[in-house]
Amino acid sequence: MARAIGPSITSAFSGSPHLRLRLFSLSLPLFQTFESRKRAIGARNPTRLVIRGCSGGGGGPITAKPSSELRRDPKKGIDGDDGDEKLRGLRELFSRPGVGIDAYIVPSQDAHQSEFIAECYMRRAYITGFTGSAGTAVVTKDKAALWTDGRYFLQAEKQLSRNWTLMRAGTPGVPTTTEWLNDALSPGCRIGIDPFLFSSDAAEELKEAISRQNHELVCLYDINLVDEVWKESRPMPPSNPIRVHDIKYAGVDVTSKLSSLRCVLTEAGTTAIVISMLDEVAWLLNLRGSDVPHSPVMYAYLIVDTSNAKLFIDNSKITNEVMDHLKKSGVEVRPYEAILPEIESLATQGAKLWLDSSTVNAAIVNIFKSACDRYYGRLKNQRKTKTKPETSLDMLENGKPDFQLEGPAGLYKVSPITLAKAVKNDAELEGMRTSHLRDAAALAEFWAWLEEEINKNVKVTEVEVADRLLQFRSKQAGFMDTSFDTISGYGANGAIIHYSPEPESCSAVDDENLFLLDSGAQYVDGTTDITRTVHFGEPNWRHKECFTRVLQGHIALDQAIFPERTPGFVLDVLARSPLWKIGLDYRHGTGHGVGAALNVHEGPQSISFRFGNMTALQKGMIVSNEPGYYEDYSFGIRIENLLCVKEVDTPNCFGGIVYLGFEKLTFVPIQRKLVDTSLLSSSEINWLNDYHSQVWEKVSPLLEGSALQWLRENTRPLPEH
């Protein structure tokens, strides 16, 4: 049943940090003035967006596999002739008229700062051959380097040719991109970027960092150099229709969401907001798409003002049902390419515009700045004599800008939708719970099948494992897609944190080593993400010791109770402490936010050693619990469940505040043979036994036959000491 917007969503919209207000400068300190301001990302090449869907009839995994150019041909050897050709072509463009640069930076993002992107936006993957989701490439006239984090070190080693230098970001002694550029280039060079692919904040930070060596940031608005090299082989755009996300899953109707957002705009003194994050657009409008692999979103911008809302999207994706849905909600449809002229028009009308400069791309922010510049320029020219009291222009020139004065202005602040979306309502939570149970049933059927195949000595490759898992999931009601490329890693491949098996190079799974499987699904009512590590034979003492330490960290986080307003990074130590006691650790965060039938990675919350994220965990947020351990070139271990933040009752209430804990959403057995019970306390053994009891109770009614027998065998209690 649809319900009116409640206090939870209202408080989520209004509970963000203190406002930071400032007028846009009359000058353009960050960017050059540019001639063509009427071009959005899609307008540069309107035929180049793509999504790779499920392979027809073959039962293959739903992935966003790059085009053939992204795979280095093993027959060409380590020199990577194809990579040389791409780099050569890219460098030749440096001296083209209108470009004139000494270095070029290629990020991983699209114009909406998405983690997963359509294939035609995989520019960094195309130019480097490295296909991990995170990384930044920097090319100078004689050097090429790639930065990525610890999740991808081993993958990058395998995929990069020797034309590229791998920069292991975060490792002691490894320079940042700007430090490297400042050292590699002589002072006074020009460094080029595509401003559509950098958030405004990122571009400004980059400009400031390189200015220390008097380098100039050159924003190339009308050309992306990688696209020029890619040419006709660049993939075609997605054309799948979008769909309405049913109110029984969304929980709150669009009209109510827009009404709450407009209240926030009014309270902040703004008249409109630009929304560019794809999951925020989808959540606010109760729409879902398939433009991006694994994420049910569509390429679009949304502008909401105090009385109207405009969706900027390829009109061919709008079905009659979607159009009716939007009209009932008071949302107009505009071409995707019309976003920049609309931004310019808002400035001309004197809009007070809310811009999340951490996510809105630099091109959009800059066009608003430029339009503000012209607005105040005209005002200055029109003024013949001073009037009293002071005009807006007088106050601006006298160093006394005020956000409440007439004329356009910008509010730089995190989008209010970010937090509202992260705090799930009752319908969203119920969808997550039920989708996880169906997912658990699919996984029980899968594990029963795989264990039987291994016991019969049938050769099963890592890719075949991922394919078969997809088949089991696709039989479940409401299945839509995978939520990311399945990480199916046997033995040494399990140590590659974000390993993606390929048919021509993957390993077979057998009973000699550990097997790590990290996978997830998109259902119409929820999103899942689960990792299990198993051994089909007899694990050795090292496997059991490391696995048990990871399990202890997983249990410690699951049982955490903490006061409200606690940021996630505070809890990260709980998951690492058992590993630290024997000098072990892992190179990734312990938990990320998860969307409800949306992106599998969602902010703003996280549980990570990266303590800069001060977002407090709140009731209704969903996070992952996934400590691990990875022994390079040997094995990998990770145990992952999804958790929902909930209120808990405590004997005391120090400070008169609420205390929080976690509710488990994931119910799949944790392999008992890998547990060294001598390392566990009685309470830890009880936790595992209680968890398995819940798994049996919740999932067994959905199973029969061999899967039911497998579940019974794998949920038997461990004996206490």
WOKA-V650229 format. One record per pair of residues at least 24 apart in sequence whose ideal C-beta (glycine too) atoms are under 8 Angstrom apart, sorted by the first residue. I is the first residue (numbers start at 0). J is the second residue. If there is no record, write none. Layout:
BEGIN
I;J / I;J
END
This chain:
BEGIN
0;247 / 1;246 / 1;247 / 1;251 / 1;252 / 2;250 / 2;251 / 2;426 / 3;251 / 3;255 / 4;251 / 4;252 / 4;255 / 4;256 / 4;258 / 4;259 / 5;251 / 5;424 / 7;422 / 7;424 / 7;619 / 8;251 / 8;255 / 8;256 / 8;259 / 8;419 / 8;422 / 8;424 / 9;259 / 9;262 / 11;418 / 11;419 / 11;421 / 11;422 / 11;617 / 12;259 / 12;260 / 12;262 / 12;263 / 12;415 / 12;416 / 12;418 / 12;419 / 13;262 / 13;263 / 13;266 / 13;415 / 14;418 / 15;412 / 15;413 / 15;415 / 15;417 / 15;418 / 16;412 / 16;413 / 18;267 / 18;410 / 18;412 / 19;410 / 19;411 / 19;412 / 20;268 / 20;402 / 20;408 / 20;410 / 21;400 / 21;402 / 21;408 / 21;409 / 21;411 / 22;371 / 22;395 / 22;400 / 22;402 / 22;408 / 22;409 / 23;367 / 23;368 / 23;371 / 23;372 / 23;407 / 23;408 / 23;409 / 24;368 / 24;372 / 25;371 / 25;372 / 25;375 / 25;376 / 25;395 / 26;372 / 27;365 / 27;368 / 27;369 / 27;372 / 29;199 / 29;202 / 29;203 / 29;206 / 29;216 / 29;361 / 29;365 / 30;194 / 30;202 / 30;216 / 30;218 / 30;361 / 30;365 / 30;368 / 31;217 / 31;218 / 32;369 / 33;218 / 33;220 / 33;221 / 33;365 / 35;220 / 35;221 / 36;339 / 36;340 / 36;343 / 36;366 / 36;369 / 37;339 / 37;340 / 37;343 / 38;220 / 38;221 / 38;336 / 38;339 / 39;110 / 39;195 / 39;300 / 39;311 / 39;335 / 39;336 / 39;337 / 39;338 / 39;339 / 40;109 / 40;110 / 40;195 / 40;360 / 40;362 / 41;298 / 41;313 / 41;335 / 41;336 / 42;335 / 42;336 / 43;221 / 43;222 / 43;223 / 43;226 / 44;226 / 44;233 / 45;236 / 45;336 / 46;235 / 46;236 / 47;119 / 47;226 / 47;233 / 47;234 / 47;235 / 47;236 / 48;117 / 48;119 / 48;120 / 48;234 / 48;235 / 48;236 / 48;237 / 48;290 / 48;298 / 49;117 / 49;118 / 49;119 / 49;234 / 49;235 / 49;236 / 49;237 / 50;117 / 50;118 / 50;237 / 50;239 / 50;289 / 50;290 / 50;291 / 50;292 / 51;118 / 51;292 / 52;239 / 52;289 / 53;480 / 58;466 / 58;467 / 58;469 / 58;470 / 59;466 / 59;469 / 60;462 / 60;465 / 60;466 / 60;469 / 60;481 / 60;484 / 60;485 / 61;292 / 61;293 / 61;469 / 61;480 / 61;481 / 62;292 / 62;481 / 62;484 / 62;499 / 63;115 / 63;117 / 63;118 / 63;121 / 63;291 / 63;292 / 63;293 / 63;484 / 65;118 / 65;121 / 65;124 / 65;125 / 65;130 / 66;118 / 66;125 / 66;232 / 66;234 / 68;125 / 68;229 / 68;232 / 69;121 / 69;124 / 69;125 / 69;128 / 69;130 / 70;128 / 70;501 / 71;128 / 71;158 / 71;160 / 73;503 / 73;504 / 77;160 / 77;161 / 78;160 / 78;161 / 78;162 / 79;128 / 79;160 / 79;161 / 79;162 / 82;127 / 82;128 / 82;160 / 82;162 / 82;163 / 83;160 / 83;162 / 85;125 / 85;126 / 85;228 / 86;126 / 86;138 / 86;143 / 86;162 / 88;227 / 88;228 / 89;126 / 89;138 / 89;224 / 89;225 / 89;228 / 90;138 / 90;140 / 92;224 / 92;227 / 92;228 / 93;140 / 93;191 / 97;222 / 98;191 / 98;217 / 98;219 / 98;222 / 98;224 / 99;189 / 99;217 / 100;189 / 100;190 / 100;191 / 100;217 / 100;219 / 101;139 / 101;140 / 101;184 / 101;188 / 101;189 / 101;190 / 102;137 / 102;138 / 102;139 / 102;140 / 102;180 / 102;183 / 102;184 / 102;188 / 102;189 / 102;190 / 102;191 / 103;137 / 103;138 / 103;190 / 103;191 / 103;192 / 103;224 / 104;135 / 104;136 / 104;137 / 104;176 / 104;190 / 104;191 / 104;192 / 104;205 / 105;135 / 105;136 / 105;137 / 105;138 / 105;225 / 106;135 / 106;196 / 106;197 / 107;132 / 107;133 / 107;134 / 107;135 / 108;196 / 108;197 / 109;196 / 109;298 / 110;195 / 110;196 / 110;275 / 110;360 / 110;362 / 111;275 / 111;276 / 111;277 / 111;298 / 111;358 / 111;360 / 112;198 / 112;275 / 112;276 / 112;358 / 112;360 / 113;276 / 113;277 / 113;291 / 113;294 / 113;296 / 114;598 / 114;600 / 115;291 / 115;292 / 115;293 / 115;294 / 115;483 / 115;598 / 116;291 / 117;234 / 117;236 / 117;237 / 117;290 / 117;291 / 117;292 / 117;298 / 118;234 / 118;292 / 119;233 / 119;234 / 119;235 / 119;236 / 122;196 / 122;223 / 122;225 / 122;226 / 122;229 / 123;225 / 125;225 / 125;229 / 126;225 / 126;228 / 127;158 / 127;159 / 127;163 / 128;158 / 128;159 / 128;160 / 128;163 / 129;154 / 129;155 / 129;158 / 129;159 / 129;163 / 130;154 / 130;158 / 130;499 / 131;155 / 131;497 / 132;497 / 135;176 / 136;163 / 137;176 / 137;179 / 137;180 / 139;180 / 139;183 / 139;184 / 142;183 / 144;176 / 144;179 / 146;175 / 146;176 / 148;586 / 148;587 / 149;496 / 149;586 / 149;587 / 150;496 / 150;497 / 150;586 / 150;587 / 151;495 / 151;496 / 151;497 / 152;586 / 153;494 / 153;495 / 153;496 / 153;498 / 153;631 / 154;495 / 154;497 / 154;498 / 154;499 / 169;586 / 175;208 / 177;205 / 177;208 / 177;209 / 180;209 / 180;212 / 180;214 / 181;208 / 181;209 / 181;211 / 181;212 / 181;214 / 184;212 / 184;214 / 186;212 / 186;213 / 186;214 / 187;212 / 187;213 / 187;214 / 187;215 / 188;212 / 188;214 / 188;215 / 189;214 / 189;215 / 189;217 / 190;214 / 190;215 / 190;216 / 190;217 / 191;217 / 191;218 / 191;219 / 191;224 / 192;216 / 192;217 / 192;218 / 192;219 / 193;218 / 193;219 / 193;223 / 193;224 / 194;218 / 194;219 / 194;220 / 194;360 / 194;361 / 194;362 / 194;365 / 195;220 / 195;360 / 195;361 / 195;362 / 196;223 / 196;360 / 197;360 / 197;361 / 198;356 / 198;357 / 198;358 / 198;359 / 198;360 / 198;361 / 199;354 / 199;356 / 199;357 / 199;359 / 199;360 / 199;361 / 199;363 / 199;364 / 199;365 / 200;356 / 200;357 / 201;361 / 202;361 / 203;356 / 203;361 / 218;361 / 218;362 / 218;365 / 220;362 / 236;313 / 237;289 / 237;290 / 237;298 / 238;313 / 238;315 / 238;316 / 239;288 / 239;289 / 239;290 / 239;316 / 240;316 / 240;317 / 240;318 / 240;321 / 241;286 / 241;287 / 241;288 / 241;289 / 241;297 / 241;312 / 241;316 / 241;317 / 241;318 / 241;321 / 242;286 / 242;287 / 242;288 / 242;318 / 242;320 / 242;321 / 243;285 / 243;286 / 243;287 / 243;320 / 243;321 / 243;324 / 244;281 / 244;285 / 244;286 / 244;287 / 244;596 / 245;523 / 246;285 / 246;426 / 247;426 / 248;426 / 248;427 / 248;430 / 248;523 / 248;524 / 248;595 / 248;596 / 249;285 / 249;426 / 249;427 / 250;424 / 250;425 / 250;426 / 250;427 / 251;424 / 251;426 / 252;285 / 252;328 / 253;283 / 253;284 / 253;285 / 253;324 / 253;327 / 253;328 / 253;330 / 254;327 / 254;328 / 254;329 / 256;283 / 256;285 / 256;419 / 257;283 / 257;303 / 257;308 / 257;328 / 257;329 / 259;419 / 260;303 / 260;415 / 260;416 / 261;303 / 261;305 / 263;415 / 264;303 / 264;304 / 264;305 / 264;353 / 265;305 / 267;353 / 267;410 / 267;412 / 268;351 / 268;402 / 268;403 / 268;410 / 269;351 / 269;352 / 269;353 / 269;410 / 270;304 / 270;305 / 270;350 / 270;351 / 270;352 / 271;302 / 271;303 / 271;304 / 271;305 / 271;345 / 271;350 / 271;351 / 271;352 / 271;353 / 272;302 / 272;303 / 272;304 / 272;352 / 272;353 / 272;354 / 272;414 / 272;415 / 273;300 / 273;301 / 273;302 / 273;342 / 273;352 / 273;353 / 273;354 / 273;355 / 273;359 / 273;363 / 274;300 / 274;301 / 274;302 / 274;303 / 274;414 / 274;416 / 275;300 / 275;355 / 275;358 / 275;359 / 275;360 / 275;363 / 276;355 / 276;358 / 276;414 / 276;416 / 276;417 / 278;420 / 278;594 / 278;597 / 278;598 / 278;601 / 279;414 / 279;416 / 279;417 / 279;420 / 280;310 / 281;597 / 282;416 / 282;420 / 282;594 / 282;597 / 283;416 / 283;420 / 284;310 / 284;325 / 284;328 / 284;330 / 285;324 / 286;321 / 286;324 / 287;596 / 288;316 / 289;480 / 292;484 / 293;480 / 293;481 / 293;482 / 293;483 / 293;484 / 293;521 / 293;599 / 294;482 / 294;521 / 294;597 / 294;598 / 294;599 / 295;479 / 295;480 / 295;521 / 295;596 / 295;597 / 296;597 / 296;598 / 298;335 / 299;335 / 300;335 / 300;338 / 302;338 / 302;341 / 302;345 / 304;350 / 307;331 / 309;333 / 309;341 / 311;335 / 311;336 / 311;337 / 311;338 / 311;341 / 338;363 / 339;363 / 339;366 / 342;366 / 342;367 / 342;370 / 343;367 / 343;369 / 343;370 / 345;370 / 345;407 / 346;370 / 346;371 / 346;373 / 346;374 / 346;407 / 347;374 / 347;407 / 348;407 / 349;374 / 349;405 / 349;406 / 349;407 / 350;407 / 351;402 / 351;407 / 351;408 / 351;409 / 351;410 / 352;407 / 352;408 / 352;409 / 352;410 / 353;409 / 353;410 / 353;412 / 353;414 / 354;409 / 354;410 / 354;411 / 355;411 / 355;412 / 355;413 / 355;414 / 355;417 / 356;411 / 357;413 / 358;414 / 364;409 / 367;407 / 367;409 / 368;409 / 370;407 / 371;406 / 371;407 / 371;408 / 371;409 / 374;406 / 374;407 / 375;406 / 378;406 / 413;603 / 417;602 / 417;603 / 418;603 / 418;614 / 418;617 / 420;594 / 420;597 / 420;601 / 421;592 / 421;601 / 421;602 / 421;603 / 421;604 / 421;617 / 421;620 / 422;617 / 422;618 / 422;619 / 422;620 / 423;595 / 423;619 / 423;620 / 423;621 / 423;643 / 424;619 / 427;595 / 427;596 / 428;595 / 428;619 / 428;643 / 429;524 / 430;522 / 430;524 / 430;525 / 430;595 / 430;596 / 431;524 / 431;525 / 431;526 / 431;595 / 431;621 / 431;641 / 431;643 / 431;664 / 432;525 / 432;664 / 433;524 / 433;525 / 434;477 / 434;520 / 434;522 / 434;524 / 434;525 / 434;526 / 434;527 / 434;596 / 435;525 / 435;527 / 435;641 / 435;664 / 435;665 / 435;666 / 436;666 / 436;697 / 436;698 / 436;701 / 437;475 / 437;476 / 437;477 / 437;522 / 437;701 / 438;472 / 438;475 / 438;520 / 438;522 / 438;527 / 438;529 / 439;665 / 439;666 / 439;667 / 439;694 / 439;697 / 439;698 / 439;701 / 440;475 / 440;698 / 440;701 / 440;702 / 440;706 / 441;468 / 441;471 / 441;472 / 441;474 / 441;475 / 441;520 / 442;468 / 442;471 / 442;529 / 442;531 / 442;667 / 443;667 / 443;698 / 443;702 / 443;706 / 443;707 / 443;709 / 443;710 / 444;471 / 444;702 / 444;706 / 445;471 / 445;472 / 446;531 / 446;533 / 446;668 / 446;709 / 446;713 / 447;705 / 447;706 / 447;708 / 447;709 / 447;710 / 448;705 / 449;508 / 450;535 / 450;709 / 451;705 / 453;508 / 453;509 / 453;510 / 453;535 / 454;535 / 458;507 / 459;507 / 459;508 / 460;500 / 460;502 / 460;505 / 460;506 / 460;507 / 460;508 / 461;487 / 461;488 / 461;489 / 461;492 / 461;500 / 461;505 / 461;506 / 461;507 / 461;508 / 462;487 / 462;500 / 462;501 / 462;502 / 462;505 / 464;508 / 464;516 / 465;500 / 465;518 / 468;516 / 468;518 / 472;520 / 475;520 / 475;522 / 477;522 / 477;523 / 477;524 / 478;520 / 478;521 / 478;522 / 479;520 / 479;521 / 479;522 / 479;523 / 480;520 / 480;521 / 481;518 / 481;519 / 481;520 / 481;521 / 482;519 / 482;520 / 482;521 / 482;526 / 482;527 / 482;528 / 482;599 / 483;518 / 483;519 / 483;528 / 483;599 / 485;516 / 485;517 / 485;518 / 486;515 / 486;516 / 486;517 / 486;518 / 486;530 / 487;514 / 487;515 / 487;516 / 487;518 / 488;514 / 488;515 / 488;516 / 488;635 / 489;513 / 489;514 / 489;515 / 490;514 / 490;633 / 490;634 / 491;631 / 491;632 / 491;633 / 491;634 / 492;635 / 493;532 / 493;629 / 493;634 / 493;635 / 493;636 / 494;629 / 494;630 / 494;631 / 494;632 / 494;633 / 494;634 / 494;635 / 495;629 / 495;635 / 496;586 / 496;587 / 496;627 / 496;629 / 496;635 / 508;535 / 509;535 / 509;536 / 510;534 / 510;535 / 510;536 / 510;537 / 511;536 / 512;634 / 513;538 / 513;542 / 513;546 / 513;634 / 513;635 / 513;636 / 515;634 / 515;635 / 515;636 / 515;637 / 517;637 / 517;639 / 519;599 / 521;596 / 521;599 / 522;596 / 523;596 / 524;596 / 525;595 / 525;596 / 526;593 / 526;594 / 526;595 / 526;596 / 526;597 / 526;598 / 526;599 / 527;641 / 527;665 / 528;593 / 528;599 / 528;623 / 528;639 / 528;641 / 529;639 / 529;640 / 529;641 / 529;665 / 529;667 / 530;625 / 530;627 / 530;637 / 530;638 / 530;639 / 531;638 / 531;639 / 531;667 / 531;668 / 531;669 / 531;670 / 532;635 / 532;636 / 532;637 / 532;638 / 532;670 / 532;673 / 533;670 / 533;673 / 534;670 / 534;672 / 534;673 / 538;672 / 538;673 / 540;675 / 542;634 / 542;636 / 542;673 / 543;673 / 543;674 / 543;675 / 544;581 / 544;675 / 544;678 / 545;583 / 545;628 / 545;630 / 545;636 / 546;636 / 546;638 / 546;673 / 546;674 / 546;675 / 547;673 / 547;674 / 547;675 / 547;678 / 547;679 / 548;577 / 548;578 / 548;580 / 548;581 / 548;583 / 548;628 / 548;678 / 549;577 / 549;578 / 549;626 / 549;627 / 549;628 / 549;636 / 549;637 / 549;638 / 550;638 / 550;669 / 550;674 / 550;679 / 550;683 / 550;687 / 551;577 / 551;678 / 551;679 / 551;683 / 552;576 / 552;577 / 552;578 / 552;589 / 552;626 / 553;624 / 553;625 / 553;626 / 553;638 / 553;640 / 554;683 / 554;686 / 554;687 / 556;589 / 556;590 / 556;606 / 556;624 / 556;626 / 556;661 / 557;624 / 557;640 / 557;642 / 557;661 / 557;663 / 557;686 / 558;660 / 558;686 / 559;660 / 559;661 / 560;647 / 560;649 / 560;658 / 560;659 / 560;660 / 561;616 / 561;658 / 561;659 / 561;660 / 562;653 / 562;654 / 562;656 / 562;657 / 562;658 / 562;659 / 563;615 / 563;617 / 563;656 / 563;657 / 563;658 / 563;659 / 564;615 / 564;656 / 565;615 / 565;616 / 565;659 / 566;610 / 566;612 / 566;613 / 566;614 / 566;615 / 566;616 / 567;604 / 567;605 / 567;606 / 567;607 / 567;612 / 567;614 / 567;616 / 567;622 / 568;605 / 568;606 / 568;607 / 568;608 / 568;609 / 568;610 / 568;611 / 568;612 / 570;606 / 570;616 / 571;606 / 571;607 / 571;608 / 574;606 / 574;624 / 574;626 / 575;608 / 575;626 / 578;626 / 578;628 / 583;628 / 584;628 / 585;626 / 585;627 / 585;628 / 585;629 / 586;629 / 587;627 / 589;623 / 589;624 / 589;625 / 589;626 / 590;622 / 590;623 / 590;624 / 590;625 / 590;642 / 591;622 / 591;623 / 592;620 / 592;621 / 592;622 / 593;621 / 593;622 / 593;623 / 593;641 / 594;621 / 595;621 / 616;644 / 616;659 / 617;644 / 617;659 / 618;644 / 618;645 / 618;646 / 618;657 / 618;659 / 619;643 / 619;644 / 620;644 / 621;664 / 622;661 / 624;661 / 638;669 / 639;665 / 640;664 / 640;665 / 641;665 / 663;690 / 663;693 / 666;693 / 666;694 / 666;697 / 666;698 / 667;694 / 667;698 / 668;694 / 668;710 / 668;713 / 668;714 / 670;713 / 671;713 / 671;715 / 671;717 / 674;717 / 676;717 / 676;718 / 676;720 / 677;720 / 681;719 / 681;720 / 684;717 / 684;719 / 684;720 / 685;719 / 687;717 / 688;716 / 688;717 / 691;715 / 691;716 / 692;716
END
